Amino acid sequence: MSKKIWVHAELADGKITGVAFELLCKARELAEAMGDAEVEATLLGSGVEKEAALLAEWGATTIHVADDPDLRLYSPVTYVPILAQLAASHLPDIWLFGATAIGSALGPAVAARLKTGMAAHCVDLGINGEKKLTALVPSFGGKVIGEILCPNVKPQMASVKPGIFVKKPPVPVPLRVEKLESSVWKNGLDLKGLKPVNVVRRPPEGLPLNEADVVVCGGYGVGSVENWRLLEELARRLGGAVACTRPAVDEGWAEEHCMVGTSGQSIRPKVYIGFGISGATHHVCGMNGAGVVISVNRDAEAPVFEVSDFRAVGDVNGILPLLVEAVKPKISW
Ligand SMILES: Cc1cc2nc3c(=O)[nH]c(=O)nc-3n(C[C@H](O)[C@H](O)[C@H](O)COP(=O)(O)OP(=O)(O)OC[C@H]3O[C@@H](n4cnc5c(N)ncnc54)[C@H](O)[C@@H]3O)c2cc1C
């Protein structure tokens, strides 16, 4: 019997999120490395026929679906037992989740039910000589990349942030849906408790990070909130977006949604300009897909220079105001 690699397809506003397609592409690669594996998907929601068809277009040979009005919005009360039930009946070998807000809560909860482990926020995935999943995760403050294996229990589970894997062209396969009937999963489940009724999203301010051609990123070396305002002004004048490292969030200069790296976003702008950033793996793995990387750091030995196309060894306090001065504001007519 062939092995199975599952990808959980998360929905947002009734549509499959992009990370599911990225994971399907990676799963195809893993299946090839295993030699005898099928790529399949799990999908929970309400009225999801069209979305299931999309998963087949992206190479999922079987879509395990639970479709019910009670599943319109994510709730751990329903989603966790349903996914655990599906895995217990089909025994997938590998199961991949997007490391989104929902995926980061859902995946480990399902893993706990199945008495397996989950490698969270992976920066790469591979198959070793024993045809087991190797999940690569930055460890010890990002100084080393740890290889996580979970070879003795099934499924081997991992989560990956959106943007880490690149979408490849779809490889359509015939649509095959295996439906888990509501009467089966509702049997014995208490649905009278906490119930989600609506999702309210705060619209993002400014240009979304993952759509910006130019990203100006600040780290701990920016040094002050006054300098941070200059960094924002530079981004505005360049028509770009502002990003940050973890310490800039901790200092209160930037909001967490701007953070780039393993616990933040993965970005691929045409140009990335970093100020006062050391180049820790946790950050670099979120920006190393950028086109041109320009870094400013007063330490000539800073690791960030190893991943930079242009290096400026100097003090942010001197360079940043000069740059803002030099770049004319973008004028829109
Ligand atoms: C589980 C885990 C997950 C994490 N996830 C993330 C993540 O998603 N994203 C992330 O960014 N971090 C993350 N981190 C933190 C990460 O490991 C690093 O600590 C962080 O990226 C370092 O940020 P930094 O480069 O701004 O600061 P630092 O490492 O302190 O570097 C500051 C740099 O600024 C330079 N500098 C100082 N003053 C000046 C000046 N005046 N002019 C010019 N240069 C100057 C210094 O030489 C130094 O190189 C995570 C850590 C853990 C443990």
The ligand as an SDF file (V2000), in Angstrom:
LIG
                    3D

 53 58  0  0  0  0  0  0  0  0999 V2000
   11.8380   30.5390   18.7100 C   0  0  0  0  0  0  0  0  0  0  0  0
   12.3560   31.8640   18.2250 C   0  0  0  0  0  0  0  0  0  0  0  0
   11.7280   32.4490   17.1540 C   0  0  0  0  0  0  0  0  0  0  0  0
   12.1890   33.6870   16.6770 C   0  0  0  0  0  0  0  0  0  0  0  0
   11.5700   34.2300   15.6000 N   0  0  0  0  0  0  0  0  0  0  0  0
   12.0370   35.3910   15.0960 C   0  0  0  0  0  0  0  0  0  0  0  0
   11.4460   35.9770   13.9300 C   0  0  0  0  0  0  0  0  0  0  0  0
   10.4820   35.4640   13.3490 O   0  0  0  0  0  0  0  0  0  0  0  0
   11.9730   37.1240   13.4640 N   0  0  0  0  0  0  0  0  0  0  0  0
   13.0590   37.7490   14.0440 C   0  0  0  0  0  0  0  0  0  0  0  0
   13.4950   38.7910   13.5490 O   0  0  0  0  0  0  0  0  0  0  0  0
   13.6150   37.2250   15.1520 N   0  0  0  0  0  0  0  0  0  0  0  0
   13.1470   36.0790   15.6900 C   0  0  0  0  0  0  0  0  0  0  0  0
   13.7340   35.5550   16.7990 N   0  0  0  0  0  0  0  0  0  0  0  0
   14.8410   36.3200   17.4210 C   0  0  0  0  0  0  0  0  0  0  0  0
   16.1500   36.0790   16.6630 C   0  0  0  0  0  0  0  0  0  0  0  0
   16.7630   34.8750   17.1170 O   0  0  0  0  0  0  0  0  0  0  0  0
   17.1490   37.2460   16.8780 C   0  0  0  0  0  0  0  0  0  0  0  0
   17.3370   37.4600   18.2530 O   0  0  0  0  0  0  0  0  0  0  0  0
   16.6790   38.5400   16.2100 C   0  0  0  0  0  0  0  0  0  0  0  0
   16.3530   38.3210   14.8470 O   0  0  0  0  0  0  0  0  0  0  0  0
   17.7900   39.5820   16.2950 C   0  0  0  0  0  0  0  0  0  0  0  0
   17.2650   40.8120   15.8930 O   0  0  0  0  0  0  0  0  0  0  0  0
   18.1970   42.0170   15.5130 P   0  0  0  0  0  0  0  0  0  0  0  0
   19.1010   41.6150   14.3990 O   0  0  0  0  0  0  0  0  0  0  0  0
   17.3280   43.2140   15.3120 O   0  0  0  0  0  0  0  0  0  0  0  0
   19.0180   42.3180   16.8720 O   0  0  0  0  0  0  0  0  0  0  0  0
   20.4820   41.9790   17.2890 P   0  0  0  0  0  0  0  0  0  0  0  0
   20.8160   40.5700   17.0680 O   0  0  0  0  0  0  0  0  0  0  0  0
   20.6670   42.5470   18.6460 O   0  0  0  0  0  0  0  0  0  0  0  0
   21.3770   42.8220   16.2640 O   0  0  0  0  0  0  0  0  0  0  0  0
   21.4650   44.1990   16.2380 C   0  0  0  0  0  0  0  0  0  0  0  0
   22.4820   44.5580   15.1540 C   0  0  0  0  0  0  0  0  0  0  0  0
   22.4900   45.9590   15.0070 O   0  0  0  0  0  0  0  0  0  0  0  0
   23.8370   46.4000   14.8770 C   0  0  0  0  0  0  0  0  0  0  0  0
   23.8700   47.7840   15.4030 N   0  0  0  0  0  0  0  0  0  0  0  0
   23.7040   48.1920   16.6860 C   0  0  0  0  0  0  0  0  0  0  0  0
   23.7160   49.5320   16.7560 N   0  0  0  0  0  0  0  0  0  0  0  0
   23.8870   49.9730   15.4850 C   0  0  0  0  0  0  0  0  0  0  0  0
   24.0060   51.2650   14.9200 C   0  0  0  0  0  0  0  0  0  0  0  0
   23.9150   52.3800   15.6520 N   0  0  0  0  0  0  0  0  0  0  0  0
   24.1960   51.3600   13.5890 N   0  0  0  0  0  0  0  0  0  0  0  0
   24.3230   50.2420   12.8080 C   0  0  0  0  0  0  0  0  0  0  0  0
   24.2270   48.9900   13.3060 N   0  0  0  0  0  0  0  0  0  0  0  0
   23.9990   48.8650   14.6280 C   0  0  0  0  0  0  0  0  0  0  0  0
   24.6580   45.4360   15.6950 C   0  0  0  0  0  0  0  0  0  0  0  0
   25.9810   45.3940   15.2180 O   0  0  0  0  0  0  0  0  0  0  0  0
   23.9070   44.1330   15.4920 C   0  0  0  0  0  0  0  0  0  0  0  0
   24.4460   43.4030   14.3980 O   0  0  0  0  0  0  0  0  0  0  0  0
   13.2940   34.3380   17.3030 C   0  0  0  0  0  0  0  0  0  0  0  0
   13.9250   33.7270   18.3800 C   0  0  0  0  0  0  0  0  0  0  0  0
   13.4580   32.5090   18.8530 C   0  0  0  0  0  0  0  0  0  0  0  0
   14.1570   31.8780   20.0240 C   0  0  0  0  0  0  0  0  0  0  0  0
  1  2  1  0
  2  3  1  0
  2 52  2  0
  3  4  2  0
  4  5  1  0
  4 50  1  0
  5  6  2  0
  6  7  1  0
  6 13  1  0
  7  8  2  0
  7  9  1  0
  9 10  1  0
 10 11  2  0
 10 12  1  0
 12 13  2  0
 13 14  1  0
 14 15  1  0
 14 50  1  0
 15 16  1  0
 16 17  1  0
 16 18  1  0
 18 19  1  0
 18 20  1  0
 20 21  1  0
 20 22  1  0
 22 23  1  0
 23 24  1  0
 24 25  2  0
 24 26  1  0
 24 27  1  0
 27 28  1  0
 28 29  2  0
 28 30  1  0
 28 31  1  0
 31 32  1  0
 32 33  1  0
 33 34  1  0
 33 48  1  0
 34 35  1  0
 35 36  1  0
 35 46  1  0
 36 37  1  0
 36 45  1  0
 37 38  2  0
 38 39  1  0
 39 40  1  0
 39 45  2  0
 40 41  1  0
 40 42  2  0
 42 43  1  0
 43 44  2  0
 44 45  1  0
 46 47  1  0
 46 48  1  0
 48 49  1  0
 50 51  2  0
 51 52  1  0
 52 53  1  0
M  END
$$$$
